[in-house]
Amino acid sequence: MGRTLKTTLFLATLFAASAQQTAPGGTATDVGNAEVQATLQKTASLPVSDQQLRVISIDNEYNVGVGVVHRARTNGPQVPNGVEHSQITEIYHVISGTATLVTGGTLENRAPVPADQAVAKLLNGPSSRGSAILGGVSRQIGPGDVIVIPPNTPHWFSGIDSDQIVYLVVRMDPHKVLPAGYDARRAP
């Protein structure tokens, strides 16, 4: 397993353990670097790709999603937008590339993401989108950086400085809204 993936899973485990009085027992789940890289290669031509690799039930107490995202630099100014997830904490671990990430503030022109869309069913659970974020905090992120985005926290990339940014995303799902047992290797 790649060093970046091990670090991200370690951080997610620490986060989960700190939220519980006792750590659950169970079987470890491996997501190898070869699978992460193959997924990235498969979706390399897309401007944005957010691929859930696994959704794991942790002792039937909560779920953890593990995915990989890449966002290509777009020509011209970024279209302001934002998103927030009402029940999922996202942990980003940047693998490569640099970007400007905006978090916090308020979503302008907020609208719910339809519950039947794949992004709500598989990736983020109940969410809202908006045309912009008002009053958020902007920061540069790059390889090795880890960002924890709690539920109900607006976020978006206002600029991608490199050709693309690639990051692992661990989704902590205490309400079990993501489909436990999902495995991209077996998905149609």
N, CA, C and O of each residue as an XYZ file, in Angstrom:
752
protein
N       0.857     -1.171      0.000
C       0.000      0.000      0.000
C       0.900      1.230      0.000
O       1.917      1.269      0.693
N       0.516      2.229     -0.781
C       1.308      3.445     -0.887
C       1.362      4.224      0.415
O       0.446      4.157      1.235
N       2.455      4.969      0.594
C       2.650      5.758      1.821
C       1.533      6.779      2.015
O       1.063      6.974      3.136
N       1.105      7.434      0.935
C       0.049      8.443      1.032
C      -1.250      7.822      1.519
O      -1.916      8.375      2.394
N      -1.612      6.672      0.954
C      -2.845      6.007      1.355
C      -2.764      5.546      2.807
O      -3.732      5.681      3.555
N      -1.610      5.001      3.211
C      -1.446      4.561      4.599
C      -1.611      5.737      5.559
O      -2.268      5.609      6.593
N      -1.024      6.867      5.223
C      -1.127      8.051      6.073
C      -2.572      8.498      6.195
O      -3.036      8.804      7.294
N      -3.291      8.540      5.076
C      -4.684      8.974      5.093
C      -5.543      8.033      5.922
O      -6.344      8.482      6.742
N      -5.380      6.726      5.716
C      -6.176      5.769      6.485
C      -5.824      5.825      7.963
O      -6.701      5.666      8.812
N      -4.542      6.051      8.287
C      -4.131      6.206      9.670
C      -4.816      7.410     10.304
O      -5.330      7.316     11.419
N      -4.827      8.554      9.594
C      -5.469      9.760     10.119
C      -6.970      9.544     10.302
O      -7.547      9.986     11.295
N      -7.595      8.872      9.355
C      -9.026      8.598      9.478
C      -9.309      7.702     10.672
O     -10.299      7.899     11.378
N      -8.440      6.714     10.904
C      -8.613      5.826     12.047
C      -8.475      6.597     13.360
O      -9.249      6.386     14.294
N      -7.485      7.491     13.428
C      -7.335      8.318     14.629
C      -8.579      9.166     14.868
O      -9.061      9.273     15.995
N      -9.090      9.762     13.803
C     -10.281     10.593     13.911
C     -11.464      9.776     14.429
O     -12.187     10.205     15.329
N     -11.644      8.595     13.845
C     -12.758      7.737     14.246
C     -12.605      7.268     15.687
O     -13.576      7.255     16.444
N     -11.394      6.884     16.066
C     -11.164      6.402     17.422
C     -11.401      7.496     18.449
O     -11.903      7.227     19.540
N     -11.045      8.723     18.108
C     -11.250      9.808     19.060
C     -12.727     10.124     19.240
O     -13.118     10.697     20.257
N     -13.548      9.760     18.270
C     -14.987     10.024     18.358
C     -15.701      8.929     19.136
O     -16.879      9.084     19.460
N     -15.033      7.843     19.442
C     -15.651      6.701     20.121
C     -14.969      6.498     21.473
O     -13.792      6.817     21.635
N     -15.715      5.968     22.438
C     -15.116      5.644     23.726
C     -14.212      4.421     23.608
O     -13.151      4.363     24.230
N     -14.635      3.450     22.811
C     -13.828      2.263     22.588
C     -13.693      2.061     21.086
O     -14.626      2.312     20.324
N     -12.541      1.614     20.683
C     -12.321      1.356     19.265
C     -12.981      0.034     18.887
O     -12.826     -0.963     19.593
N     -13.721      0.024     17.771
C     -14.366     -1.228     17.354
C     -13.330     -2.223     16.865
O     -12.279     -1.844     16.347
N     -13.642     -3.507     17.037
C     -12.798     -4.560     16.490
C     -13.322     -4.922     15.117
O     -14.415     -4.505     14.733
N     -12.567     -5.679     14.392
C     -13.051     -6.097     13.086
C     -11.907     -6.425     12.157
O     -10.759     -6.582     12.573
N     -12.248     -6.525     10.895
C     -11.289     -6.877      9.865
C     -10.797     -5.614      9.174
O     -11.596     -4.751      8.812
N      -9.509     -5.504      8.993
C      -8.939     -4.358      8.287
C      -9.302     -4.434      6.805
O      -9.463     -5.520      6.248
N      -9.426     -3.287      6.190
C      -9.698     -3.189      4.762
C      -8.512     -2.528      4.089
O      -8.065     -1.460      4.507
N      -8.010     -3.160      3.058
C      -6.887     -2.614      2.304
C      -7.396     -2.025      0.996
O      -8.211     -2.633      0.301
N      -6.904     -0.832      0.671
C      -7.112     -0.227     -0.638
C      -5.707      0.087     -1.141
O      -5.076      1.042     -0.688
N      -5.234     -0.707     -2.063
C      -3.854     -0.586     -2.514
C      -3.636      0.568     -3.482
O      -4.556      1.011     -4.169
N      -2.400      1.039     -3.518
C      -2.048      2.118     -4.424
C      -2.314      1.746     -5.877
O      -2.689      2.610     -6.670
N      -2.130      0.487     -6.243
C      -2.395      0.059     -7.624
C      -3.852      0.325     -7.991
O      -4.142      0.754     -9.108
N      -4.769      0.072     -7.058
C      -6.186      0.334     -7.328
C      -6.464      1.831     -7.436
O      -7.217      2.267     -8.307
N      -5.857      2.612     -6.554
C      -6.037      4.062     -6.620
C      -5.531      4.579     -7.964
O      -6.223      5.351     -8.627
N      -4.340      4.166     -8.369
C      -3.758      4.638     -9.628
C      -4.572      4.169    -10.830
O      -4.763      4.932    -11.778
N      -5.054      2.929    -10.807
C      -5.876      2.421    -11.916
C      -7.170      3.218    -12.036
O      -7.623      3.504    -13.145
N      -7.759      3.573    -10.916
C      -8.985      4.374    -10.938
C      -8.701      5.751    -11.510
O      -9.476      6.265    -12.318
N      -7.599      6.347    -11.096
C      -7.228      7.658    -11.637
C      -6.992      7.581    -13.141
O      -7.430      8.467    -13.875
N      -6.313      6.545    -13.612
C      -6.050      6.389    -15.047
C      -7.346      6.222    -15.830
O      -7.492      6.762    -16.927
N      -8.276      5.477    -15.266
C      -9.548      5.204    -15.940
C     -10.363      6.479    -16.142
O     -11.132      6.579    -17.097
N     -10.198      7.449    -15.251
C     -11.014      8.669    -15.302
C     -10.197      9.908    -15.646
O     -10.672     11.031    -15.473
N      -8.968      9.715    -16.134
C      -8.044     10.831    -16.371
C      -8.567     11.855    -17.372
O      -8.201     13.027    -17.287
N      -9.402     11.453    -18.304
C      -9.876     12.384    -19.338
C     -11.020     13.277    -18.854
O     -11.393     14.226    -19.544
N     -11.570     12.990    -17.695
C     -12.681     13.788    -17.168
C     -12.147     15.032    -16.458
O     -11.089     14.975    -15.833
N     -12.868     16.160    -16.548
C     -12.404     17.358    -15.830
C     -12.458     17.188    -14.308
O     -11.616     17.724    -13.588
N     -13.452     16.439    -13.826
C     -13.578     16.138    -12.398
C     -14.014     14.692    -12.271
O     -14.935     14.242    -12.952
N     -13.346     13.978    -11.398
C     -13.732     12.602    -11.135
C     -13.650     12.358     -9.638
O     -12.596     12.543     -9.031
N     -14.749     11.947     -9.048
C     -14.816     11.590     -7.639
C     -15.294     10.152     -7.597
O     -16.472      9.878     -7.827
N     -14.395      9.243     -7.306
C     -14.697      7.818     -7.353
C     -14.612      7.201     -5.966
O     -13.546      7.185     -5.351
N     -15.724      6.698     -5.481
C     -15.731      5.967     -4.215
C     -15.128      4.599     -4.478
O     -15.560      3.899     -5.393
N     -14.147      4.212     -3.695
C     -13.525      2.902     -3.850
C     -14.167      1.872     -2.941
O     -14.410      0.740     -3.359
N     -14.443      2.250     -1.709
C     -15.077      1.358     -0.732
C     -15.956      2.174      0.203
O     -15.728      3.363      0.427
N     -16.970      1.498      0.744
C     -17.707      1.988      1.904
C     -17.706      0.832      2.892
O     -18.234     -0.246      2.617
N     -17.105      1.078      4.041
C     -16.870      0.026      5.017
C     -17.715      0.287      6.261
O     -17.727      1.397      6.793
N     -18.415     -0.742      6.715
C     -19.116     -0.664      7.993
C     -18.108     -0.984      9.086
O     -17.429     -2.009      9.038
N     -18.018     -0.105     10.063
C     -17.108     -0.310     11.182
C     -17.923     -0.817     12.366
O     -18.575     -0.053     13.078
N     -17.861     -2.130     12.546
C     -18.546     -2.793     13.667
C     -20.029     -2.426     13.725
O     -20.620     -2.393     14.804
N     -20.628     -2.150     12.564
C     -22.036     -1.755     12.450
C     -22.364     -0.498     13.256
O     -23.533     -0.235     13.537
N     -21.343      0.283     13.634
C     -21.533      1.518     14.398
C     -21.577      2.742     13.489
O     -22.364      3.660     13.721
N     -20.738      2.761     12.459
C     -20.667      3.875     11.510
C     -20.017      3.345     10.247
O     -19.456      2.249     10.242
N     -20.093      4.124      9.173
C     -19.459      3.752      7.907
C     -18.303      4.688      7.615
O     -18.262      5.824      8.089
N     -17.366      4.188      6.824
C     -16.246      4.985      6.331
C     -16.153      4.751      4.832
O     -16.039      3.612      4.378
N     -16.202      5.836      4.067
C     -15.991      5.752      2.628
C     -14.562      6.149      2.311
O     -14.013      7.062      2.929
N     -13.959      5.464      1.346
C     -12.614      5.795      0.876
C     -12.709      6.011     -0.625
O     -13.150      5.130     -1.363
N     -12.293      7.185     -1.068
C     -12.367      7.498     -2.489
C     -11.143      8.254     -2.960
O     -10.255      8.595     -2.179
N     -11.120      8.506     -4.253
C     -10.037      9.277     -4.861
C     -10.668     10.278     -5.821
O     -11.596      9.951     -6.561
N     -10.149     11.500     -5.797
C     -10.701     12.589     -6.601
C      -9.574     13.218     -7.397
O      -8.460     13.386     -6.901
N      -9.882     13.563     -8.641
C      -8.965     14.442     -9.379
C      -9.799     15.530    -10.032
O     -10.898     15.291    -10.531
N      -9.248     16.714    -10.013
C      -9.869     17.889    -10.625
C      -8.831     18.534    -11.530
O      -7.737     18.887    -11.091
N      -9.192     18.682    -12.804
C      -8.287     19.296    -13.769
C      -8.395     20.807    -13.684
O      -9.430     21.358    -13.311
N      -7.288     21.467    -14.044
C      -7.316     22.920    -14.153
C      -8.254     23.257    -15.313
O      -8.234     22.600    -16.354
N      -9.061     24.271    -15.120
C      -9.946     24.720    -16.188
C      -9.389     26.008    -16.773
O      -8.732     26.786    -16.082
N      -9.659     26.218    -18.041
C      -9.227     27.458    -18.683
C     -10.185     28.569    -18.297
O     -11.399     28.365    -18.260
N      -9.648     29.731    -18.014
C     -10.488     30.864    -17.627
C     -10.814     30.820    -16.150
O     -10.361     29.928    -15.433
N     -11.602     31.785    -15.695
C     -11.928     31.861    -14.266
C     -12.841     30.711    -13.844
O     -13.675     30.239    -14.616
N     -12.662     30.282    -12.613
C     -13.523     29.247    -12.051
C     -14.936     29.806    -11.852
O     -15.106     30.951    -11.433
N     -15.929     28.996    -12.153
C     -17.317     29.398    -11.903
C     -17.567     29.241    -10.412
O     -17.409     28.143     -9.878
N     -17.953     30.315     -9.729
C     -18.198     30.188     -8.288
C     -19.289     29.159     -8.013
O     -20.343     29.172     -8.648
N     -19.032     28.294     -7.086
C     -20.017     27.329     -6.617
C     -19.548     26.818     -5.272
O     -18.457     27.156     -4.813
N     -20.348     26.030     -4.664
C     -19.981     25.463     -3.378
C     -20.883     24.289     -3.072
O     -21.924     24.106     -3.703
N     -20.481     23.508     -2.112
C     -21.249     22.349     -1.695
C     -21.047     22.165     -0.194
O     -20.022     22.564      0.360
N     -22.026     21.564      0.449
C     -21.860     21.146      1.838
C     -22.651     19.865      2.042
O     -23.687     19.648      1.415
N     -22.150     19.034      2.919
C     -22.763     17.734      3.182
C     -23.306     17.750      4.604
O     -22.594     18.122      5.537
N     -24.554     17.352      4.773
C     -25.191     17.526      6.083
C     -24.822     16.458      7.105
O     -24.992     16.679      8.303
N     -24.316     15.296      6.660
C     -24.072     14.231      7.624
C     -22.686     13.595      7.511
O     -22.351     12.711      8.299
N     -21.899     14.019      6.573
C     -20.599     13.393      6.297
C     -19.471     14.365      6.634
O     -19.526     15.541      6.274
N     -18.447     13.862      7.331
C     -17.197     14.589      7.491
C     -16.255     14.078      6.417
O     -16.079     12.869      6.266
N     -15.644     15.000      5.664
C     -14.691     14.604      4.645
C     -13.269     14.946      5.116
O     -13.029     16.007      5.692
N     -12.343     14.029      4.859
C     -10.935     14.242      5.148
C     -10.198     14.110      3.828
O     -10.187     13.043      3.214
N      -9.578     15.208      3.395
C      -8.808     15.213      2.148
C      -7.337     15.046      2.482
O      -6.833     15.668      3.417
N      -6.647     14.206      1.718
C      -5.200     14.096      1.794
C      -4.672     14.277      0.383
O      -4.856     13.409     -0.471
N      -4.021     15.396      0.139
C      -3.575     15.741     -1.207
C      -2.393     14.854     -1.605
O      -1.393     14.769     -0.893
N      -2.534     14.195     -2.764
C      -1.486     13.342     -3.313
C      -0.575     14.163     -4.219
O       0.650     14.106     -4.107
N      -1.193     14.930     -5.122
C      -0.400     15.727     -6.058
C      -1.189     16.953     -6.486
O      -2.417     16.984     -6.404
N      -0.457     17.966     -6.946
C      -1.068     19.193     -7.438
C      -1.289     20.212     -6.332
O      -1.150     19.921     -5.144
N      -1.639     21.421     -6.769
C      -1.914     22.509     -5.835
C      -3.197     23.211     -6.251
O      -3.552     23.254     -7.429
N      -3.881     23.758     -5.257
C      -5.144     24.429     -5.522
C      -5.460     25.385     -4.380
O      -4.820     25.371     -3.328
N      -6.463     26.210     -4.623
C      -7.002     27.078     -3.584
C      -8.343     26.497     -3.158
O      -9.266     26.375     -3.964
N      -8.438     26.140     -1.885
C      -9.653     25.565     -1.316
C     -10.292     26.603     -0.410
O      -9.618     27.226      0.410
N     -11.597     26.785     -0.566
C     -12.364     27.699      0.280
C     -13.299     26.857      1.141
O     -14.007     25.993      0.623
N     -13.308     27.103      2.455
C     -14.207     26.396      3.368
C     -14.886     27.393      4.295
O     -14.397     28.503      4.505
N     -16.017     26.977      4.844
C     -16.745     27.812      5.794
C     -17.626     28.822      5.090
O     -17.881     28.712      3.891
N     -18.081     29.793      5.833
C     -18.962     30.811      5.274
C     -20.372     30.281      5.064
O     -20.830     29.371      5.755
N     -21.048     30.884      4.083
C     -22.447     30.559      3.805
C     -22.633     30.286      2.320
O     -22.091     31.000      1.477
N     -23.400     29.253      2.005
C     -23.725     28.982      0.608
C     -24.748     29.999      0.122
O     -25.775     30.212      0.767
N     -24.467     30.626     -1.015
C     -25.415     31.551     -1.640
C     -26.292     30.752     -2.612
O     -25.804     29.853     -3.296
N     -27.574     31.079     -2.669
C     -28.530     30.383     -3.537
C     -28.525     28.872     -3.300
O     -28.460     28.076     -4.236
N     -28.595     28.514     -2.053
C     -28.550     27.118     -1.601
C     -29.704     26.310     -2.177
O     -30.847     26.766     -2.187
N     -29.394     25.097     -2.660
C     -30.414     24.175     -3.172
C     -29.971     22.753     -2.846
O     -28.786     22.435     -2.948
N     -30.916     21.892     -2.453
C     -30.534     20.513     -2.128
C     -30.114     19.736     -3.381
O     -30.640     19.952     -4.473
N     -29.161     18.835     -3.194
C     -28.802     17.886     -4.244
C     -29.889     16.821     -4.242
O     -30.181     16.260     -3.186
N     -30.502     16.519     -5.391
C     -31.556     15.491     -5.411
C     -31.066     14.163     -4.820
O     -29.982     13.688     -5.159
N     -31.863     13.581     -3.949
C     -31.478     12.365     -3.234
C     -31.252     11.179     -4.157
O     -30.562     10.233     -3.776
N     -31.810     11.203     -5.355
C     -31.638     10.072     -6.266
C     -30.376     10.174     -7.118
O     -30.081      9.254     -7.881
N     -29.626     11.265     -7.008
C     -28.379     11.394     -7.757
C     -27.281     10.542     -7.114
O     -27.228     10.397     -5.893
N     -26.411      9.985     -7.953
C     -25.332      9.111     -7.468
C     -24.454      9.812     -6.439
O     -23.996      9.183     -5.485
N     -24.213     11.115     -6.623
C     -23.360     11.853     -5.684
C     -23.952     11.818     -4.273
O     -23.205     11.753     -3.297
N     -25.266     11.859     -4.152
C     -25.912     11.804     -2.838
C     -26.005     10.368     -2.324
O     -25.833     10.127     -1.129
N     -26.272      9.424     -3.208
C     -26.456      8.030     -2.790
C     -25.144      7.327     -2.458
O     -25.104      6.508     -1.540
N     -24.075      7.627     -3.183
C     -22.845      6.866     -3.033
C     -21.697      7.645     -2.390
O     -20.894      7.065     -1.659
N     -21.609      8.962     -2.653
C     -20.429      9.709     -2.236
C     -20.596     10.512     -0.961
O     -19.791     10.379     -0.040
N     -21.638     11.350     -0.889
C     -21.690     12.375      0.155
C     -22.945     12.386      1.009
O     -23.019     13.162      1.962
N     -23.924     11.566      0.709
C     -25.165     11.618      1.457
C     -25.894     12.923      1.196
O     -25.566     13.634      0.245
N     -26.871     13.249      2.021
C     -27.638     14.485      1.817
C     -26.709     15.699      1.770
O     -25.875     15.897      2.654
N     -26.872     16.504      0.719
C     -25.992     17.647      0.486
C     -26.764     18.798     -0.120
O     -27.899     18.638     -0.570
N     -26.135     19.958     -0.127
C     -26.682     21.144     -0.790
C     -25.592     21.752     -1.651
O     -24.402     21.618     -1.366
N     -26.027     22.432     -2.723
C     -25.114     23.176     -3.590
C     -25.513     24.636     -3.549
O     -26.642     24.978     -3.200
N     -24.577     25.485     -3.908
C     -24.863     26.910     -3.994
C     -24.043     27.545     -5.094
O     -23.086     26.952     -5.592
N     -24.422     28.754     -5.471
C     -23.733     29.440     -6.565
C     -22.406     30.056     -6.132
O     -21.562     30.362     -6.974
N     -22.214     30.240     -4.826
C     -20.976     30.821     -4.311
C     -20.909     30.576     -2.807
O     -21.882     30.153     -2.182
N     -19.751     30.849     -2.252
C     -19.580     30.829     -0.796
C     -19.284     32.252     -0.365
O     -18.359     32.887     -0.870
N     -20.073     32.742      0.567
C     -19.865     34.081      1.111
C     -19.156     33.962      2.457
O     -19.607     33.236      3.343
N     -18.038     34.682      2.604
C     -17.343     34.741      3.888
C     -16.530     33.521      4.251
O     -16.242     33.323      5.431
N     -16.146     32.693      3.300
C     -15.338     31.519      3.601
C     -13.872     31.862      3.800
O     -13.450     32.996      3.575
N     -13.095     30.860      4.227
C     -11.665     30.992      4.427
C     -10.961     30.318      3.255
O     -11.221     29.154      2.949
N     -10.069     31.058      2.604
C      -9.341     30.572      1.441
C      -7.932     30.167      1.849
O      -7.285     30.865      2.630
N      -7.450     29.028      1.317
C      -6.103     28.578      1.631
C      -5.537     27.805      0.448
O      -6.272     27.168     -0.307
N      -4.203     27.873      0.299
C      -3.488     27.080     -0.701
C      -3.239     25.699     -0.114
O      -2.838     25.579      1.043
N      -3.474     24.654     -0.909
C      -3.183     23.293     -0.455
C      -2.329     22.590     -1.497
O      -2.385     22.908     -2.685
N      -1.538     21.626     -1.034
C      -0.671     20.886     -1.931
C      -0.306     19.530     -1.350
O      -0.830     19.138     -0.307
N       0.587     18.814     -2.016
C       0.937     17.444     -1.628
C       1.259     17.310     -0.144
O       2.034     18.080      0.424
N       0.630     16.296      0.465
C       0.841     16.013      1.877
C      -0.125     16.705      2.806
O      -0.269     16.293      3.957
N      -0.796     17.754      2.338
C      -1.738     18.470      3.200
C      -2.960     17.610      3.493
O      -3.418     16.845      2.645
N      -3.475     17.749      4.706
C      -4.686     17.056      5.140
C      -5.673     18.119      5.605
O      -5.331     18.989      6.406
N      -6.898     18.041      5.098
C      -7.940     19.000      5.462
C      -9.141     18.203      5.959
O      -9.582     17.272      5.287
N      -9.674     18.556      7.127
C     -10.863     17.913      7.682
C     -12.024     18.891      7.530
O     -11.982     20.004      8.053
N     -13.063     18.465      6.808
C     -14.218     19.321      6.536
C     -15.432     18.708      7.229
O     -15.976     17.712      6.753
N     -15.866     19.298      8.361
C     -17.000     18.766      9.108
C     -18.319     18.896      8.329
O     -18.391     19.636      7.348
N     -19.355     18.179      8.766
C     -20.669     18.337      8.142
C     -21.112     19.804      8.184
O     -20.705     20.571      9.056
N     -21.951     20.164      7.224
C     -22.543     21.503      7.127
C     -21.504     22.608      6.977
O     -21.734     23.742      7.394
N     -20.360     22.277      6.381
C     -19.309     23.255      6.115
C     -19.201     23.443      4.601
O     -18.751     22.536      3.901
N     -19.604     24.604      4.090
C     -19.459     24.834      2.656
C     -17.991     24.724      2.236
O     -17.083     25.090      2.983
N     -17.782     24.206      1.013
C     -16.423     24.109      0.485
C     -16.448     24.064     -1.037
O     -17.416     23.613     -1.649
N     -15.338     24.553     -1.644
C     -15.149     24.483     -3.088
C     -13.726     24.875     -3.425
O     -13.037     25.504     -2.622
N     -13.287     24.498     -4.625
C     -11.980     24.886     -5.132
C     -12.162     26.121     -5.989
O     -12.809     26.067     -7.035
N     -11.591     27.240     -5.550
C     -11.718     28.483     -6.316
C     -10.675     28.573     -7.422
O     -10.803     29.394     -8.330
N      -9.659     27.747     -7.353
C      -8.648     27.720     -8.400
C      -7.776     26.496     -8.270
O      -7.463     26.058     -7.163
N      -7.382     25.941     -9.408
C      -6.445     24.819     -9.441
C      -5.205     25.337    -10.148
O      -5.250     25.688    -11.327
N      -4.095     25.380     -9.418
C      -2.874     26.011     -9.907
C      -2.054     25.109    -10.811
O      -1.389     25.595    -11.726
N      -2.090     23.816    -10.575
C      -1.333     22.852    -11.371
C      -2.258     22.285    -12.452
O      -3.421     22.680    -12.545
N      -1.746     21.367    -13.262
C      -2.591     20.757    -14.298
C      -3.806     20.068    -13.697
O      -4.877     20.034    -14.303
N      -3.630     19.518    -12.499
C      -4.732     18.896    -11.776
C      -4.358     18.789    -10.310
O      -3.190     18.913     -9.944
N      -5.358     18.558     -9.479
C      -5.113     18.206     -8.087
C      -5.725     16.829     -7.881
O      -6.831     16.547     -8.344
N      -4.988     15.979     -7.179
C      -5.437     14.620     -6.894
C      -5.388     14.453     -5.382
O      -4.390     14.781     -4.741
N      -6.485     13.937     -4.819
C      -6.496     13.726     -3.377
C      -7.337     12.522     -3.013
O      -8.330     12.206     -3.669
N      -6.912     11.853     -1.942
C      -7.730     10.812     -1.343
C      -8.752     11.502     -0.471
O      -8.464     12.527      0.147
N      -9.943     10.943     -0.421
C     -10.960     11.486      0.466
C     -11.501     10.336      1.314
O     -11.919      9.297      0.802
N     -11.480     10.556      2.619
C     -12.059      9.608      3.566
C     -13.327     10.264      4.088
O     -13.293     11.394      4.573
N     -14.440      9.558      3.987
C     -15.737     10.101      4.389
C     -16.241      9.367      5.630
O     -16.602      8.191      5.583
N     -16.251     10.102      6.739
C     -16.746      9.551      7.998
C     -18.269      9.691      8.000
O     -18.804     10.787      7.832
N     -18.949      8.576      8.191
C     -20.401      8.502      8.025
C     -21.060      7.919      9.285
O     -21.437      6.748      9.295
N     -21.200      8.724     10.344
C     -21.772      8.205     11.585
C     -23.259      7.866     11.484
O     -23.780      7.125     12.318
N     -23.948      8.401     10.473
C     -25.388      8.161     10.328
C     -25.686      7.025      9.355
O     -26.847      6.701      9.107
N     -24.640      6.424      8.810
C     -24.749      5.280      7.907
C     -25.642      5.573      6.701
O     -26.510      4.772      6.354
N     -25.421      6.729      6.064
C     -26.196      7.086      4.873
C     -25.557      6.549      3.593
O     -26.222      6.465      2.560
N     -24.269      6.184      3.650
C     -23.599      5.608      2.493
C     -23.799      4.092      2.488
O     -24.006      3.498      3.546
N     -23.741      3.458      1.314
C     -24.057      2.019      1.205
C     -22.919      1.123      1.702
O     -21.992      0.821      0.951
N     -22.990      0.700      2.964
C     -21.968     -0.184      3.517
C     -21.816     -1.412      2.632
O     -22.794     -1.973      2.135
N     -20.572     -1.810      2.451
C     -20.278     -2.960      1.614
C     -19.978     -2.609      0.162
O     -19.611     -3.476     -0.630
N     -20.140     -1.306     -0.190
C     -19.845     -0.917     -1.567
C     -18.358     -1.176     -1.855
O     -17.491     -0.868     -1.036
N     -18.088     -1.739     -3.017
C     -16.719     -2.015     -3.457
C     -16.670     -1.752     -4.953
O     -17.310     -2.460     -5.730
N     -15.922     -0.746     -5.359
C     -15.876     -0.346     -6.775
C     -15.396     -1.492     -7.660
O     -15.748     -1.538     -8.839
N     -14.619     -2.399     -7.134
C     -14.140     -3.526     -7.940
C     -15.270     -4.439     -8.363
O     -15.139     -5.168     -9.346
N     -16.387     -4.412     -7.635
C     -17.534     -5.253     -7.965
C     -18.711     -4.470     -8.535
O     -19.746     -5.047     -8.871
N     -18.547     -3.152     -8.641
C     -19.637     -2.304     -9.144
C     -19.762     -2.482    -10.663
O     -18.777     -2.750    -11.350
N     -20.992     -2.327    -11.175
C     -21.181     -2.463    -12.632
C     -20.479     -1.385    -13.415
O     -20.548     -1.370    -14.644
